[in-house]
Amino acid sequence: MFDYVFKNNNILIKGIENFDLPHTLDCGQAFRWEEKQNGVWYGVAYNKYLELEKLSDGTIVLYNTSEADFTDIWCDYFDLNRDYNEIIDAISTNDILKAAGSFGNGIRVLNQEPWETLCSFIISQNNNIKRIKGIISRLCENFGENMGNYYTFPSPEKLAGKTVDDLAVLRSGFRAKYILDAAQKVASGEVDLYSLNKLPIDKAREELMKINGVGPKVADCALLFSLKHIDAFPKDVWIKRAMQVLFDGELPKEALPYAGIVQQYIFFYARETKLNIDKVGK
């Protein structure tokens, strides 16, 4: 558990464990966060701008925000009410998972806005982080609302009436038609995006895959990073190779209830320990 104080328009969070800002904000689950040279992170989520940093004593400071926004948005967004120590303890009966949890200590799974998350992971297909961020930035600048020092993420309704030619400014290639199809199906209610957290994961995944260009990996990213299905396990080529090296391809039973969180630990562990996975499957 944690305590917080609202002081001078800042939120000071004390007693929070397992919250590393770079590991959480720059691990590929969100694309609108950047770090300043002084260690302060800034970004936009739920169409709110925020700056935050972690002090040397472990205090997390959220700058220039209201107490209402903290309780209504940021507390859930940063998953602050989840005890990650319990998850690490639960998976630590397996030695490899214990090591992965130790390496990944500090990663939190963000609870992002569902439409922005779905659209962002459609954009992420066969793409690198720098280019993903560039496309999303152009999407917001051209179709979002100018709030002065940042742009909002455009709603599905705003994009649903556009054409592929309209989206040419994004330089998103083949992804433009998928963005439009997603916007149209979400705006029309054909895909009831905001009810998917209440469905069993298989049914929720099936609903998302009604959208052209949304396969199991993109669907699971949306389910994990915005719809609270922490048992979703997004699989790209890289994570499949890591799974093959570490677990002969099958996730240990200890990890299944928290599969999505554990996926983040495995990815970080494999990357940081430089496991020789590049040649697996070749």
GUDONU-239705 format. One line per 4 residues: number of its first residue (from 1); their letters; for each residue x, y, z of C-alpha. Coordinates in nm, 4 decimals, padded with zeros to 6 digits, m for minus. Each point is the difference from the previous one (the first is absolute). Last residue first. Example, Ala and Ser with C-alpha at 12.3 -4.5 7.8 and 13.67 -1.06 7.14 Angstrom:
BEGIN
2	sa	01.3670:m00.1060:00.7140; m00.1370:m00.3440:00.0660
***
This chain:
BEGIN
282	kgvk	01.6071:m01.9685:m03.7859; m00.2353:m00.0968:00.2853; 00.2369:00.1276:00.2663; 00.2805:00.2058:m00.1550
278	dinl	m00.0756:00.3265:00.1781; m00.0551:m00.1751:00.3318; 00.3514:00.0102:00.1467; m00.1040:00.1390:00.3343
274	kter	00.1317:00.3517:00.0472; m00.0625:00.0032:00.3763; m00.1729:00.3379:m00.0335; m00.2108:m00.0963:m00.3020
270	ayff	m00.1091:m00.3416:00.1253; m00.0810:00.1393:00.3435; m00.1911:00.2973:m00.1424; m00.2132:m00.2177:m00.2271
266	iyqq	m00.0566:m00.2568:00.2739; m00.1051:00.2656:00.2514; m00.2412:00.1587:m00.2469; m00.1472:m00.3399:m00.0813
262	viga	m00.0421:m00.0561:00.3743; m00.2359:00.2966:00.0128; m00.1979:m00.1421:m00.2899; m00.0093:m00.3534:00.1402
258	ypla	m00.1185:00.0941:00.3485; m00.2440:m00.2905:00.0530; 00.2228:m00.2236:m00.2191; 00.3323:00.0623:00.1744
254	ekpl	00.0035:m00.2867:00.2481; m00.1046:m00.2368:m00.2801; 00.3289:00.0477:m00.1828; m00.0302:00.1647:m00.3450
250	egdf	00.0645:m00.2535:m00.2748; 00.2522:00.0541:m00.2827; 00.2810:m00.2207:00.1278; 00.0030:00.2218:00.3116
246	lvqm	00.3018:00.2320:m00.0212; 00.1299:m00.0419:m00.3547; m00.3405:m00.0554:m00.1615; m00.1600:00.2782:00.2009
242	arki	00.2737:00.2399:m00.1089; m00.0598:m00.1000:m00.3633; m00.3733:00.0567:00.0340; 00.0721:00.3358:00.1653
238	wvdk	00.2046:00.1098:m00.3025; m00.2441:m00.1207:m00.2634; m00.2902:00.1831:00.1608; m00.2306:m00.1430:00.2618
234	pfad	m00.2376:00.2071:00.2119; m00.0987:m00.1925:00.3155; m00.3408:00.0974:00.1373; m00.0468:m00.1211:00.3600
230	ihkl	00.0187:00.3599:00.1217; m00.3294:00.0692:m00.1774; m00.0302:00.3507:00.1399; m00.1391:00.1633:m00.3154
226	sfll	00.2743:00.2494:m00.0850; 00.3448:m00.1589:m00.0107; m00.0975:m00.3660:00.0125; m00.3056:m00.0097:m00.2245
222	acda	00.1442:00.2466:m00.2512; 00.3276:m00.1926:m00.0145; m00.1946:m00.3261:m00.0296; m00.1909:00.1305:m00.3010
218	vkpg	00.3208:00.1191:m00.1684; 00.1560:m00.3454:00.0481; m00.3094:m00.2027:m00.0944; m00.0576:00.1826:m00.3300
214	vgni	m00.1451:00.3430:m00.0645; 00.0510:00.1016:m00.3626; m00.3672:00.0236:m00.0822; m00.2056:00.0348:00.3162
210	kmle	m00.2111:m00.3040:00.0894; 00.3125:m00.1101:00.1871; m00.0990:00.2243:00.2878; m00.3191:m00.1995:00.0593
206	erak	00.1860:m00.3323:m00.0085; 00.2498:00.1272:00.2562; m00.2843:00.0975:00.2343; m00.1596:m00.3437:m00.0445
202	dipl	00.3243:m00.1790:00.0812; 00.0681:00.2321:00.2956; m00.3351:m00.0551:00.1674; m00.2022:00.3226:m00.0278
198	knls	m00.0248:00.2848:00.2518; 00.3192:00.1761:m00.1139; m00.1443:m00.0075:m00.3511; m00.2795:00.2444:00.0832
194	yldv	00.1878:00.3133:m00.1055; 00.0867:m00.1263:m00.3453; m00.3531:m00.0725:m00.1120; 00.1044:m00.1065:m00.3508
190	egsa	m00.2920:00.0626:m00.2343; m00.0633:00.3051:00.2176; 00.0084:00.2363:m00.2962; 00.2979:00.1941:00.1353
186	vkqa	00.1910:m00.3213:00.0816; m00.0589:m00.1542:m00.3424; 00.0755:00.3219:m00.1871; 00.3137:00.0822:00.1985
182	adli	00.1357:m00.3539:m00.0378; m00.0625:00.0029:m00.3750; 00.1692:00.3396:m00.0270; 00.3081:m00.1087:00.1955
178	ykar	00.0177:m00.3175:m00.2115; m00.0091:00.1988:m00.3227; 00.2796:00.2233:00.1256; 00.2203:m00.2943:00.1068
174	fgsr	00.1104:m00.0725:m00.3581; 00.2303:00.3020:00.0079; 00.0054:00.2108:00.3173; 00.1309:00.3199:m00.1565
170	lval	m00.2387:00.1882:00.2299; m00.0719:00.2656:m00.2619; m00.1488:m00.2726:m00.2210; m00.2870:m00.0248:00.2494
166	ddvt	m00.2342:00.2149:m00.2077; 00.0837:m00.2146:m00.3039; m00.1017:m00.3120:00.1931; m00.3323:00.1698:00.0621
162	kgal	m00.1504:00.1723:00.3013; m00.3534:m00.0419:00.1361; 00.0969:m00.2399:00.2791; 00.2936:00.2125:00.1172
158	keps	m00.1838:00.2507:00.2197; m00.2432:m00.2659:00.1222; 00.2918:m00.2243:00.0977; 00.1241:00.2841:00.2213
154	pfty	00.3201:00.1883:m00.0776; 00.2742:m00.0153:00.2669; 00.0346:00.3411:00.1599; 00.2752:00.2398:m00.0977
150	yngm	00.2576:00.1654:00.2242; 00.1325:00.3358:00.1196; m00.3022:00.2057:m00.0997; m00.2855:m00.2519:00.0148
146	negf	m00.0174:m00.0553:m00.3755; m00.2705:m00.2606:m00.0632; 00.0867:m00.3145:m00.1902; m00.0116:m00.0597:m00.3752
142	necl	00.3214:00.1405:m00.1432; 00.2165:00.0352:00.3099; m00.1346:m00.3180:00.1591; 00.0544:m00.2181:m00.3067
138	rsii	00.3382:00.1621:m00.0636; 00.1131:m00.0926:00.3527; m00.1364:m00.3514:m00.0402; 00.1934:m00.0431:m00.3249
134	gkir	00.3221:00.1307:00.1578; m00.0367:m00.2142:00.3107; m00.0428:m00.3119:m00.2124; 00.3028:00.1020:m00.2084
130	kinn	00.2247:00.0294:00.3049; m00.1315:m00.3211:00.1538; 00.0534:m00.2174:m00.3067; m00.2666:m00.1355:m00.2350
126	nqsi	m00.1301:m00.3276:m00.1361; m00.3323:00.0704:00.1743; 00.0237:00.2918:00.2435; m00.2700:00.2068:m00.1740
122	ifsc	m00.2637:m00.2595:00.0882; 00.1538:00.0095:00.3459; m00.0572:00.3741:00.0271; m00.3591:m00.0231:m00.1238
118	ltew	m00.0887:m00.2613:00.2612; 00.1716:00.1962:00.2762; m00.1590:00.3316:m00.0944; m00.3428:m00.1642:m00.0110
114	peqn	00.0455:m00.1789:00.3335; 00.1360:00.2893:00.2126; 00.2925:m00.1477:00.1924; 00.0227:m00.2203:00.3066
110	lvri	00.3785:m00.0229:00.0225; 00.1771:m00.3243:00.0835; 00.2654:00.0732:00.2590; 00.3689:m00.0775:m00.0337
106	gngf	00.1955:00.0657:00.3211; 00.1449:m00.3475:00.0501; 00.0639:m00.1372:m00.3463; 00.3407:m00.1454:00.0843
102	sgaa	m00.1298:m00.1536:00.3236; m00.3151:m00.1242:m00.1682; 00.2089:m00.1613:m00.2739; 00.2197:m00.1711:00.2588
98	klid	m00.3036:m00.1328:00.1873; m00.1554:m00.1059:m00.3303; 00.3136:m00.2004:m00.0757; 00.0026:m00.1581:00.3461
94	ntsi	m00.3697:m00.0953:00.0019; m00.1424:00.0286:00.3517; 00.0564:00.3703:m00.0586; m00.3235:00.0436:m00.1954
90	adii	m00.2195:00.0656:00.3039; 00.2620:00.2150:00.1768; 00.0357:00.2216:m00.3094; m00.3769:00.0355:m00.0206
86	enyd	m00.0347:00.0841:00.3697; 00.2813:00.2556:m00.0292; m00.1932:00.1618:m00.2852; m00.2765:00.1057:00.2377
82	rnld	m00.2522:00.1737:m00.2266; m00.1510:00.3265:00.1213; 00.2525:00.2151:m00.1841; m00.0914:m00.1239:m00.3472
78	fydc	00.1656:00.3073:m00.1576; m00.3214:00.0875:m00.1849; m00.2100:m00.0935:00.3034; 00.1604:00.2547:00.2294
74	widt	00.0426:00.2449:m00.2867; m00.3607:00.0379:m00.1111; m00.2773:00.0542:00.2576; 00.2061:00.0161:00.3207
70	fdae	00.2862:00.1989:m00.1504; m00.2267:00.2112:m00.2180; m00.2083:00.0923:00.3069; 00.3130:00.0881:00.2002
66	stny	00.0917:00.2420:m00.2737; 00.3146:00.0008:m00.2097; 00.2916:00.2346:m00.0284; 00.2765:m00.2538:00.0600
62	lvit	m00.0343:m00.3678:00.0890; 00.2795:m00.0812:00.2450; 00.0978:m00.3596:00.0761; 00.1871:m00.0317:00.3295
58	gdsl	00.2729:m00.2646:m00.0059; 00.2443:00.1897:00.2222; 00.2072:00.1033:m00.3044; m00.3019:00.1581:m00.1647
54	kele	m00.2057:m00.1631:m00.2755; m00.1338:00.2376:m00.2618; m00.3244:00.1185:m00.1523; m00.1353:00.2348:m00.2644
50	lykn	m00.3575:m00.0363:m00.1225; m00.2163:00.1157:m00.2895; m00.3589:m00.1241:m00.0042; m00.1732:m00.1404:m00.3099
46	yavg	m00.0560:m00.3336:00.1743; 00.3780:m00.0228:m00.0093; 00.2563:00.2588:m00.1072; 00.3693:00.0049:00.0796
42	ywvg	00.2844:00.1288:00.2096; 00.2776:m00.1706:00.1929; 00.2381:00.1944:00.2239; 00.3530:m00.1373:00.0110
38	nqke	00.1759:00.3358:m00.0415; 00.0786:m00.0696:m00.3667; m00.3707:m00.0330:m00.0736; m00.1609:m00.3392:m00.0488
34	ewrf	m00.2739:m00.0741:m00.2526; m00.3450:m00.1581:00.0189; m00.2537:m00.0225:m00.2839; 00.0639:m00.3543:m00.1238
30	aqgc	m00.1314:m00.2419:00.2601; 00.0606:m00.3761:00.0419; 00.3432:00.0039:m00.1614; 00.2232:m00.0061:00.3083
26	dlth	00.0557:00.3745:00.0339; m00.2615:00.1020:00.2571; 00.0264:m00.2972:00.2351; 00.3713:m00.0803:m00.0067
22	pldf	00.0892:00.3695:m00.0171; m00.2317:00.0861:00.2939; 00.0850:m00.2840:00.2382; m00.2927:m00.0845:00.2248
18	neig	00.0335:m00.3208:00.1982; m00.0809:00.1482:00.3394; m00.2136:00.2988:00.0961; 00.0596:00.1223:00.3530
14	kili	m00.0352:00.3672:m00.0799; m00.1901:00.1806:m00.2739; 00.0314:00.3781:m00.0142; m00.2723:00.1612:m00.2122
10	nnnk	00.0707:00.3568:m00.1078; m00.2270:00.3043:m00.0147; 00.1865:00.1590:00.2934; m00.0496:m00.3118:00.2151
6	fvyd	m00.2226:m00.3063:m00.0389; 00.1450:m00.2773:00.2134; 00.0055:m00.3688:m00.0807; 00.0245:m00.3248:00.1856
2	fm	00.0746:m00.3441:m00.1388; m00.1015:m00.3622:00.0331
***
